[in-house]
């Protein structure tokens, strides 16, 4: 169990670094575009498209790290009043639903990326294929599923031990 947790944590850190690189790339691209437009009256072609692609990748890849750090909003003032075992059971149910939802989302987004690849869907300005970026989002959701799986196993362990 510790090996799986360590592997998932390592993967989340890697994906978070890639997401951070995407954010920095967006900043550099936007600043360069503004400067080139202002100084030389020659903007970078497709800046809007590239910013959209990189933003989608950054969000998709950062989700797992956010979940690993419990960076999401949780309203648990009712559940906190229950015993540890009941809290663990609620966590199990929540994690099962979340795992199913995000797993199906990753699957269907992956299928959508495949259909985009087969159909040759490209962006209008730069003719950049969409599917690699959609695959990145799907992969980020799969990493989120791994975090949820680790949380589910932890919750099962807590419920069994009553801690």
C-alpha positions as CSV (number, residue, x, y, z in Angstrom):
1,X,0.0,0.0,0.0
2,X,2.8,2.4,0.8
3,X,4.5,1.7,-2.5
4,X,1.3,2.5,-4.4
5,X,0.9,5.7,-2.4
6,X,4.5,6.7,-3.1
7,X,4.1,6.0,-6.8
8,X,0.9,8.0,-7.0
9,X,2.5,10.9,-5.1
10,X,5.5,10.8,-7.4
11,X,3.2,10.8,-10.5
12,X,1.2,13.7,-9.1
13,X,4.3,15.8,-8.5
14,X,5.5,15.1,-12.0
15,X,2.1,16.0,-13.5
16,X,2.0,19.1,-11.3
17,X,5.4,20.2,-12.6
18,X,4.2,19.7,-16.2
19,X,1.1,21.8,-15.4
20,X,3.3,24.5,-13.9
21,X,5.4,24.5,-17.0
22,X,2.2,25.0,-19.1
23,X,1.3,28.0,-17.0
24,X,4.7,29.6,-17.3
25,X,4.5,28.9,-21.1
26,X,1.2,30.6,-21.2
27,X,2.6,33.7,-19.5
28,X,5.7,33.8,-21.8
29,X,3.5,33.4,-24.9
30,X,1.1,36.1,-23.9
31,X,3.8,38.6,-23.0
32,X,5.7,37.8,-26.2
33,X,2.6,38.2,-28.2
34,X,1.8,41.6,-26.6
35,X,5.4,42.9,-27.1
36,X,5.6,41.7,-30.7
37,X,2.2,43.3,-31.4
38,X,3.1,46.6,-29.8
39,X,6.7,46.9,-31.0
40,X,6.7,45.2,-34.4
41,X,3.0,45.2,-35.2
42,X,3.4,41.4,-35.8
43,X,1.6,39.2,-33.2
44,X,2.2,35.5,-32.8
45,X,-0.2,33.5,-35.0
46,X,-2.5,31.3,-33.0
47,X,-1.7,32.7,-29.5
48,X,-5.4,32.3,-28.5
49,X,-5.4,28.7,-29.6
50,X,-2.1,27.8,-27.8
51,X,-3.3,29.5,-24.6
52,X,-6.5,27.4,-24.7
53,X,-4.6,24.2,-25.3
54,X,-2.0,24.8,-22.6
55,X,-4.7,25.9,-20.1
56,X,-6.7,22.7,-20.7
57,X,-3.5,20.6,-20.2
58,X,-2.5,22.6,-17.1
59,X,-5.9,22.1,-15.5
60,X,-6.2,18.4,-16.4
61,X,-2.8,17.5,-15.1
62,X,-3.0,19.6,-11.9
63,X,-6.3,17.9,-10.7
64,X,-4.5,14.8,-9.3
65,X,-2.0,16.9,-7.3
66,X,-4.8,19.1,-5.9
67,X,-6.7,16.0,-4.8
68,X,-3.6,14.4,-3.3
69,X,-3.1,17.6,-1.2
70,X,-6.8,17.8,-0.2
71,X,-6.8,21.2,-2.0
72,X,-10.5,20.9,-2.9
73,X,-13.4,22.4,-1.0
74,X,-15.0,19.9,1.4
75,X,-18.0,20.6,3.5
76,X,-17.9,18.1,6.4
77,X,-19.4,19.8,9.4
78,X,-22.1,17.1,9.6
79,X,-19.8,14.1,8.9
80,X,-17.3,15.3,11.5
81,X,-19.8,14.7,14.3
82,X,-20.0,10.9,13.5
83,X,-17.8,8.2,14.8
84,X,-14.5,7.4,13.0
85,X,-16.0,4.2,11.5
86,X,-19.1,6.1,10.1
87,X,-16.8,8.8,8.7
88,X,-14.7,6.1,7.0
89,X,-17.9,4.5,5.5
90,X,-19.0,7.9,4.2
91,X,-15.5,8.4,2.7
92,X,-15.7,4.9,1.1
93,X,-19.1,5.7,-0.5
94,X,-17.9,9.2,-1.6
95,X,-14.6,7.8,-3.1
96,X,-16.5,5.0,-4.9
97,X,-18.8,7.5,-6.6
98,X,-15.9,9.9,-7.4
99,X,-13.8,7.1,-8.8
100,X,-16.6,5.9,-11.0
101,X,-17.4,9.4,-12.2
102,X,-13.9,10.4,-13.0
103,X,-13.0,7.0,-14.4
104,X,-15.9,7.2,-16.8
105,X,-15.0,10.8,-17.6
106,X,-11.4,9.8,-18.4
107,X,-12.6,6.9,-20.6
108,X,-15.0,9.0,-22.6
109,X,-12.6,11.9,-23.0
110,X,-10.0,9.4,-24.2
111,X,-12.6,8.0,-26.7
112,X,-13.3,11.6,-27.8
113,X,-9.6,12.3,-28.3
114,X,-9.4,9.1,-30.4
115,X,-12.3,10.2,-32.6
116,X,-10.7,13.6,-33.1
117,X,-7.5,11.8,-34.1
118,X,-9.3,9.6,-36.6
119,X,-11.3,12.5,-38.0
120,X,-8.3,14.8,-38.3
121,X,-9.8,17.6,-36.2
122,X,-7.5,20.6,-36.1
123,X,-7.6,24.1,-34.8
124,X,-8.8,26.7,-37.3
125,X,-5.9,29.2,-37.3
126,X,-2.7,27.1,-36.8
127,X,-4.1,23.7,-38.0
128,X,-2.7,22.1,-34.8
129,X,-4.4,18.8,-34.0
130,X,-6.6,18.9,-30.9
131,X,-6.3,15.2,-29.9
132,X,-2.9,15.3,-28.1
133,X,-4.2,17.9,-25.7
134,X,-7.4,16.0,-25.1
135,X,-5.3,12.9,-24.4
136,X,-3.4,14.9,-21.8
137,X,-6.6,15.8,-20.0
138,X,-7.7,12.2,-20.1
139,X,-4.4,11.1,-18.6
140,X,-4.7,13.7,-15.9
141,X,-8.1,12.3,-15.0
142,X,-6.7,8.8,-14.9
143,X,-4.1,10.1,-12.4
144,X,-6.9,11.6,-10.4
145,X,-8.5,8.2,-10.4
146,X,-5.3,6.7,-8.9
147,X,-5.4,9.3,-6.1
148,X,-9.1,8.4,-5.4
149,X,-8.2,4.7,-5.5
150,X,-5.5,5.2,-2.8
151,X,-8.0,7.2,-0.8
152,X,-10.6,4.5,-1.1
153,X,-8.1,1.8,0.1
154,X,-7.2,4.1,3.0
155,X,-10.9,4.5,3.9
156,X,-11.5,0.8,3.7
157,X,-8.5,0.3,6.1
158,X,-9.9,2.9,8.5
159,X,-13.4,1.3,8.4
160,X,-12.0,-2.1,9.1
161,X,-9.8,-1.0,11.9
162,X,-12.3,1.4,13.3
163,X,-9.8,4.3,13.5
